[in-house]
Amino acid sequence: MRFMTRGRLVGAVLVIAILAGAIFTARPYFRGLSFVVRAADMQGSVRRFADYGAAPVAQRELQIPMASGTIAGRAYAPARPAARAVLLVPGLHASGIDESRLNELARQLAAGGVAVVIPDIPELRQFTISPAITDAIEQSGSWLAAQSELAPDGRVGLMGIGFSGGLTLVAAGRPNLKDHVAFVSSLGGHDDLARVFKYLCTGVEAPPPESASPLTGLMQQRNAAKTAGTATSVATGWTPPPNENGAAIVLLSMADRIVPAPQVEPLRDAIRHFLRTATLEGAEKERADEQLASLGSLSRTMPEPSATLFRYVTGRDIVHLGARLVPAIPAFGNASGLSPVRSPKPAAPVFLLHGTADNLIPAVEALHLTATLRGATSTRMLLSSAVSGIDVGQPVAARDLMALGSFWGDILRR
């Protein structure tokens, strides 16, 4: 039998150590890449790779205690012991926790080894932004952290979508929850609600913090127009035209500041009906168009000023509706419970993912958030053209796939 010399033995040990280190280092990246491939429903050999090692997932319904009762929730748990429990907070959507893309996101996170709980916060189903959402996130997160079978170390990840992204950051900085947070992830969230509301009503968004003045920002936007919708153009201040239903969401949230008290709830009900109909997709889209046409006549049965305001909503007249709403925005949007920029900062690492073409909360908000959190905690930001709304990925280019895999891998190893 031939034996290695001492030098060869040392060399072999070093090679093994380097390979082991490389595998250990690369493991979170491949875990994140596998999640992105599954969540984007990519097929072929890359999907077979992503499905390797994915855990079977169990789903169950639950009740989450609140200070004033309970709210429904849904849990997705992998068959093997979960590495981390995550509270996944929906965005504004009439389906709440029944929204199909939200459930697919939760399912794929669980398949990657994470236990996921989705709280069904009533205000989110009703398209209404209020401090009650932040309170519900705080209480849901505190409850989840106390569930030892899901969060054995007493800490949870917090993940919010859309407006819930910014509100989740606010909740994560509150004293009752702050020490129980392992990480916070905002998917398309805001830094300053008042600034976003103004954008939805006017199309104007403040330039990134690095810009010297609003005039500089306008010049940068003009120059960036040649490459609109890219991460580079967002960094120079580019924003898309606002979502055609965005001003309706602003009016819904601030109705009690715009119309007399007896008109508030009837107007809100009408706007919710409009938004539920306007967001129908697929086979229901044709039926939605018919309902929207009939909603236009509803304004004739309303008293003023609700009649005129609702006519602006159904006509998607952002110019006139926005002009009525802008004066009331500061008093509503500057509440500390609604904006990270005006709230205590979380101590846990923060991950910011934003689609560059987002026209409900513009991606420039991620740059503002990074500036707001600087010095308080570590922050990782990714602006991606491959992300749209709740979708983790559309058809994904190789470079975007690698970036998303690295980003999600960093989150999933927490």
C-alpha positions as CSV (number, residue, x, y, z in Angstrom):
1,M,0.0,0.0,0.0
2,R,1.3,3.4,-0.9
3,F,0.9,6.2,1.6
4,M,0.7,10.0,0.9
5,T,3.6,12.1,1.8
6,R,2.9,14.6,4.5
7,G,2.9,17.4,1.9
8,R,0.4,15.7,-0.3
9,L,-1.8,14.9,2.7
10,V,-1.8,18.6,3.7
11,G,-2.6,19.5,0.1
12,A,-5.5,17.1,-0.1
13,V,-6.9,18.4,3.1
14,L,-6.7,21.9,1.8
15,V,-8.5,21.0,-1.4
16,I,-11.2,19.2,0.5
17,A,-11.6,22.2,2.8
18,I,-11.8,24.6,-0.1
19,L,-14.4,22.5,-1.8
20,A,-16.4,22.1,1.4
21,G,-16.2,25.9,1.9
22,A,-17.4,26.6,-1.7
23,I,-20.3,24.2,-1.3
24,F,-21.3,25.8,2.1
25,T,-21.0,29.3,0.6
26,A,-22.9,28.4,-2.6
27,R,-25.7,26.5,-0.8
28,P,-27.8,29.6,0.1
29,Y,-27.4,30.9,-3.5
30,F,-28.7,27.6,-5.0
31,R,-31.5,27.5,-2.5
32,G,-32.6,31.0,-3.5
33,L,-32.2,30.2,-7.2
34,S,-34.3,27.1,-6.8
35,F,-37.0,29.1,-5.1
36,V,-37.1,31.7,-7.9
37,V,-37.3,29.0,-10.6
38,R,-40.2,27.4,-8.9
39,A,-42.0,30.6,-8.0
40,A,-41.6,31.8,-11.6
41,D,-43.0,28.4,-12.8
42,M,-40.0,27.9,-15.1
43,Q,-39.9,24.6,-16.9
44,G,-37.3,22.3,-18.5
45,S,-34.1,21.1,-17.0
46,V,-33.8,24.1,-14.8
47,R,-37.1,23.2,-13.1
48,R,-35.9,19.7,-12.5
49,F,-32.9,21.1,-10.8
50,A,-35.1,23.4,-8.7
51,D,-37.5,20.6,-7.7
52,Y,-34.6,18.5,-6.3
53,G,-34.8,18.7,-2.6
54,A,-38.0,20.7,-2.4
55,A,-40.0,19.6,0.6
56,P,-43.7,18.4,0.5
57,V,-45.9,21.2,2.0
58,A,-48.8,20.9,4.3
59,Q,-51.5,23.7,4.5
60,R,-53.8,24.5,7.4
61,E,-56.2,27.2,8.4
62,L,-55.7,28.9,11.8
63,Q,-56.9,31.8,13.9
64,I,-54.5,34.6,15.0
65,P,-55.4,36.4,18.2
66,M,-55.7,40.2,18.1
67,A,-56.2,42.8,20.8
68,S,-59.9,43.0,19.8
69,G,-60.6,39.4,18.8
70,T,-59.1,37.2,16.1
71,I,-58.4,37.2,12.4
72,A,-58.1,34.2,10.0
73,G,-54.8,33.0,8.9
74,R,-53.2,30.3,6.7
75,A,-50.1,28.3,7.4
76,Y,-47.8,26.5,4.9
77,A,-45.2,24.2,6.5
78,P,-42.6,21.9,5.0
79,A,-42.6,18.2,5.9
80,R,-39.2,18.6,7.5
81,P,-38.5,20.9,10.4
82,A,-38.6,24.5,9.2
83,A,-35.5,26.6,9.3
84,R,-37.5,29.8,9.9
85,A,-41.0,31.0,10.4
86,V,-42.1,33.9,8.2
87,L,-45.1,36.1,8.4
88,L,-46.1,36.9,4.8
89,V,-48.4,40.0,4.7
90,P,-50.6,40.4,1.6
91,G,-50.9,43.6,-0.4
92,L,-54.2,45.3,-1.3
93,H,-56.4,42.7,-2.9
94,A,-60.1,41.8,-2.6
95,S,-59.2,38.1,-2.3
96,G,-57.0,38.6,0.7
97,I,-55.3,35.3,1.7
98,D,-57.2,33.5,-1.1
99,E,-55.3,35.4,-3.8
100,S,-53.7,32.6,-6.0
101,R,-50.3,34.2,-6.6
102,L,-49.9,35.0,-2.9
103,N,-50.6,31.3,-2.0
104,E,-48.2,30.1,-4.7
105,L,-45.5,32.4,-3.2
106,A,-46.1,31.0,0.3
107,R,-46.2,27.4,-1.0
108,Q,-42.8,27.7,-2.8
109,L,-41.2,29.4,0.3
110,A,-42.4,26.5,2.4
111,A,-41.1,24.0,-0.2
112,G,-37.7,25.6,0.4
113,G,-37.8,24.9,4.1
114,V,-39.6,27.9,5.6
115,A,-42.8,27.8,7.6
116,V,-45.1,30.6,6.3
117,V,-48.1,32.2,8.0
118,I,-50.4,34.6,6.0
119,P,-52.7,36.8,8.2
120,D,-56.0,37.8,6.6
121,I,-56.1,41.5,7.6
122,P,-59.5,42.9,6.8
123,E,-58.4,46.4,5.7
124,L,-56.2,44.9,3.0
125,R,-59.1,43.1,1.5
126,Q,-61.0,46.4,1.5
127,F,-58.2,48.4,-0.3
128,T,-58.0,50.7,2.8
129,I,-54.6,51.8,4.1
130,S,-54.7,52.6,7.8
131,P,-52.7,52.3,11.0
132,A,-54.9,49.3,11.9
133,I,-52.9,47.3,9.3
134,T,-49.6,48.1,11.1
135,D,-51.1,47.1,14.4
136,A,-52.3,43.8,13.0
137,I,-48.8,43.1,11.5
138,E,-47.2,43.8,14.9
139,Q,-49.7,41.6,16.8
140,S,-49.5,38.7,14.2
141,G,-45.7,38.8,14.3
142,S,-45.6,38.7,18.1
143,W,-48.0,35.8,18.1
144,L,-46.0,33.8,15.5
145,A,-42.7,34.4,17.4
146,A,-44.4,32.8,20.5
147,Q,-45.3,29.6,18.6
148,S,-42.4,27.3,19.5
149,E,-43.4,24.6,17.0
150,L,-43.0,27.2,14.1
151,A,-40.4,29.6,15.6
152,P,-38.3,27.6,18.0
153,D,-35.8,30.4,18.6
154,G,-38.6,32.9,19.2
155,R,-37.7,35.0,16.1
156,V,-39.6,35.4,12.8
157,G,-39.0,36.8,9.4
158,L,-41.4,39.5,8.3
159,M,-42.3,39.9,4.6
160,G,-44.8,42.5,3.2
161,I,-46.1,43.0,-0.3
162,G,-46.9,46.4,-1.8
163,F,-48.1,48.9,0.8
164,S,-47.8,46.2,3.4
165,G,-44.0,46.2,2.7
166,G,-43.7,49.7,4.2
167,L,-46.1,49.0,7.0
168,T,-44.2,45.8,7.9
169,L,-41.0,47.8,8.3
170,V,-42.9,50.1,10.6
171,A,-44.2,47.2,12.7
172,A,-40.7,45.6,12.8
173,G,-39.3,48.7,14.6
174,R,-41.9,48.7,17.4
175,P,-40.6,47.7,20.9
176,N,-43.0,44.7,21.3
177,L,-41.7,43.0,18.2
178,K,-38.3,44.5,17.4
179,D,-36.3,41.8,19.4
180,H,-38.2,38.9,17.8
181,V,-37.5,39.8,14.2
182,A,-34.8,37.8,12.2
183,F,-35.2,39.8,9.0
184,V,-37.6,42.1,7.2
185,S,-38.3,41.9,3.5
186,S,-40.3,44.6,1.7
187,L,-41.5,43.5,-1.8
188,G,-42.4,46.8,-3.6
189,G,-43.0,48.8,-0.4
190,H,-42.9,52.5,0.4
191,D,-40.8,54.8,2.5
192,D,-43.1,57.8,2.8
193,L,-46.9,57.1,2.3
194,A,-47.6,60.8,1.8
195,R,-45.1,61.0,-1.0
196,V,-46.5,58.0,-2.8
197,F,-50.1,59.3,-2.4
198,K,-49.0,62.5,-4.0
199,Y,-47.4,60.6,-6.9
200,L,-50.6,58.6,-7.4
201,C,-52.6,61.9,-7.6
202,T,-50.1,64.0,-9.7
203,G,-47.6,61.7,-11.3
204,V,-44.8,63.5,-9.5
205,E,-42.4,61.6,-7.3
206,A,-39.5,63.2,-5.4
207,P,-36.1,62.3,-6.9
208,P,-33.7,59.9,-5.1
209,P,-31.9,61.3,-2.0
210,E,-28.6,61.7,-3.9
211,S,-30.2,64.3,-6.2
212,A,-29.1,67.8,-5.4
213,S,-32.5,69.4,-6.1
214,P,-35.9,68.7,-7.7
215,L,-34.6,70.4,-10.8
216,T,-31.7,68.0,-10.9
217,G,-34.2,65.2,-10.6
218,L,-36.2,66.4,-13.5
219,M,-33.2,66.7,-15.7
220,Q,-32.2,63.1,-14.7
221,Q,-35.6,61.9,-15.6
222,R,-35.4,63.5,-19.0
223,N,-32.1,61.8,-19.6
224,A,-33.2,58.4,-18.3
225,A,-36.3,58.3,-20.6
226,K,-34.2,56.7,-23.3
227,T,-33.8,53.6,-21.1
228,A,-37.1,53.8,-19.1
229,G,-37.9,51.0,-16.7
230,T,-34.3,49.9,-16.0
231,A,-32.6,49.9,-12.6
232,T,-30.3,52.6,-13.9
233,S,-33.2,54.9,-15.0
234,V,-34.9,54.4,-11.6
235,A,-31.6,55.4,-9.9
236,T,-31.7,58.7,-11.8
237,G,-35.3,59.5,-10.8
238,W,-37.4,57.9,-13.6
239,T,-40.9,57.0,-12.6
240,P,-43.7,55.6,-14.8
241,P,-47.1,57.3,-15.1
242,P,-49.2,56.4,-12.0
243,N,-51.6,53.4,-11.9
244,E,-54.9,54.5,-13.3
245,N,-56.7,53.2,-10.1
246,G,-54.2,54.6,-7.7
247,A,-56.0,57.9,-6.9
248,A,-59.1,55.8,-6.2
249,I,-57.2,54.0,-3.4
250,V,-56.1,57.4,-2.0
251,L,-59.7,58.6,-1.9
252,L,-60.9,55.4,-0.3
253,S,-58.3,55.7,2.5
254,M,-58.9,59.4,3.1
255,A,-62.7,59.6,2.4
256,D,-63.5,60.7,6.0
257,R,-61.3,63.8,5.3
258,I,-62.9,64.6,1.9
259,V,-66.7,64.2,2.2
260,P,-69.2,64.8,5.0
261,A,-69.6,62.0,7.6
262,P,-72.9,60.6,6.3
263,Q,-71.3,60.1,2.8
264,V,-68.1,58.4,3.9
265,E,-69.2,54.7,4.0
266,P,-71.5,54.8,1.0
267,L,-68.7,56.4,-1.1
268,R,-66.2,53.8,0.2
269,D,-68.5,51.0,-0.6
270,A,-68.9,52.3,-4.2
271,I,-65.1,52.7,-4.6
272,R,-64.5,49.2,-3.3
273,H,-67.0,47.8,-5.8
274,F,-65.2,49.7,-8.5
275,L,-61.8,48.4,-7.5
276,R,-62.9,44.8,-7.1
277,T,-64.4,44.9,-10.5
278,A,-61.5,46.8,-12.1
279,T,-58.9,44.2,-10.8
280,L,-60.7,41.2,-12.3
281,E,-58.6,39.3,-14.7
282,G,-58.7,36.4,-17.2
283,A,-62.1,35.0,-18.1
284,E,-63.8,37.5,-15.8
285,K,-62.4,40.5,-17.6
286,E,-65.3,40.8,-20.1
287,R,-67.9,40.7,-17.3
288,A,-65.8,43.3,-15.4
289,D,-66.0,45.7,-18.4
290,E,-69.8,45.4,-18.4
291,Q,-70.0,46.1,-14.6
292,L,-67.7,49.1,-14.9
293,A,-69.9,50.6,-17.5
294,S,-73.0,50.2,-15.2
295,L,-71.0,51.7,-12.2
296,G,-70.7,54.9,-14.1
297,S,-74.4,55.6,-13.7
298,L,-74.2,55.1,-9.9
299,S,-72.9,58.6,-9.4
300,R,-76.3,60.0,-10.4
301,T,-77.8,58.6,-7.2
302,M,-75.2,60.1,-4.9
303,P,-75.2,63.5,-3.1
304,E,-72.4,66.0,-3.7
305,P,-69.4,66.0,-3.4
306,S,-69.5,62.2,-3.6
307,A,-71.2,62.2,-7.0
308,T,-68.5,64.2,-8.6
309,L,-65.6,62.4,-6.9
310,F,-67.0,59.0,-7.9
311,R,-67.5,60.1,-11.4
312,Y,-63.8,61.0,-11.5
313,V,-63.0,57.5,-10.1
314,T,-65.0,55.6,-12.7
315,G,-63.7,57.9,-15.4
316,R,-60.1,57.4,-14.1
317,D,-59.8,61.2,-14.2
318,I,-56.6,61.4,-12.2
319,V,-56.1,65.1,-13.0
320,H,-59.3,66.4,-11.4
321,L,-59.5,63.7,-8.7
322,G,-55.9,64.3,-7.7
323,A,-56.4,68.0,-7.5
324,R,-59.2,67.5,-4.9
325,L,-57.1,65.0,-2.9
326,V,-53.7,66.6,-2.7
327,P,-54.5,69.2,0.0
328,A,-55.6,66.5,2.4
329,I,-52.7,64.1,1.9
330,P,-50.2,65.6,4.4
331,A,-52.5,65.4,7.4
332,F,-53.3,61.7,6.6
333,G,-50.1,60.4,5.2
334,N,-47.7,61.9,7.8
335,A,-49.0,59.6,10.6
336,S,-46.0,57.8,12.1
337,G,-47.8,54.4,11.9
338,L,-47.9,54.6,8.1
339,S,-44.4,55.4,6.9
340,P,-40.9,54.0,7.8
341,V,-39.4,57.4,7.4
342,R,-41.4,58.7,10.4
343,S,-41.1,55.5,12.6
344,P,-38.5,53.8,14.8
345,K,-36.2,51.7,12.6
346,P,-36.0,47.9,12.8
347,A,-32.7,46.4,14.1
348,A,-32.9,43.2,11.9
349,P,-31.4,43.1,8.4
350,V,-33.7,44.5,5.7
351,F,-34.2,43.3,2.2
352,L,-35.8,45.5,-0.4
353,L,-37.0,44.1,-3.7
354,H,-38.8,46.4,-6.2
355,G,-40.0,46.0,-9.8
356,T,-38.6,48.8,-11.9
357,A,-41.9,49.4,-13.7
358,D,-44.1,49.5,-10.6
359,N,-46.7,52.2,-11.1
360,L,-48.5,51.9,-7.8
361,I,-45.5,52.4,-5.5
362,P,-42.6,53.6,-7.7
363,A,-39.2,51.8,-7.4
364,V,-37.6,55.1,-6.4
365,E,-39.2,54.5,-3.0
366,A,-36.6,51.7,-2.5
367,L,-33.8,54.2,-2.8
368,H,-35.5,56.5,-0.3
369,L,-35.9,53.5,2.0
370,T,-32.2,52.6,1.8
371,A,-31.4,56.2,2.8
372,T,-33.9,56.1,5.7
373,L,-32.4,52.9,7.1
374,R,-28.8,53.8,6.6
375,G,-27.0,53.6,9.9
376,A,-29.8,51.8,11.7
377,T,-29.5,48.3,10.2
378,S,-27.9,46.5,7.2
379,T,-29.9,46.8,4.0
380,R,-29.8,44.9,0.7
381,M,-31.7,46.3,-2.2
382,L,-32.5,44.8,-5.6
383,L,-34.3,46.7,-8.4
384,S,-35.4,44.2,-11.1
385,S,-37.3,44.4,-14.3
386,A,-38.2,40.7,-13.8
387,V,-40.5,41.5,-10.9
388,S,-44.0,42.7,-11.4
389,G,-46.4,43.2,-8.5
390,I,-46.6,40.0,-6.4
391,D,-44.9,37.9,-9.0
392,V,-41.3,36.8,-8.2
393,G,-40.6,36.5,-11.8
394,Q,-42.0,36.7,-15.4
395,P,-40.0,35.1,-18.1
396,V,-36.6,35.7,-16.5
397,A,-33.4,36.6,-18.4
398,A,-30.3,34.7,-17.1
399,R,-28.7,37.8,-15.5
400,D,-31.9,38.7,-13.7
401,L,-32.3,35.1,-12.6
402,M,-28.9,35.1,-11.1
403,A,-29.5,38.4,-9.3
404,L,-32.9,37.2,-7.9
405,G,-31.3,33.8,-6.8
406,S,-28.6,35.6,-4.9
407,F,-31.1,38.0,-3.3
408,W,-33.6,35.3,-2.2
409,G,-30.8,33.0,-1.1
410,D,-29.6,35.7,1.3
411,I,-33.1,36.0,2.7
412,L,-33.7,32.2,3.1
413,R,-30.5,31.6,5.0
414,R,-31.5,34.0,7.8
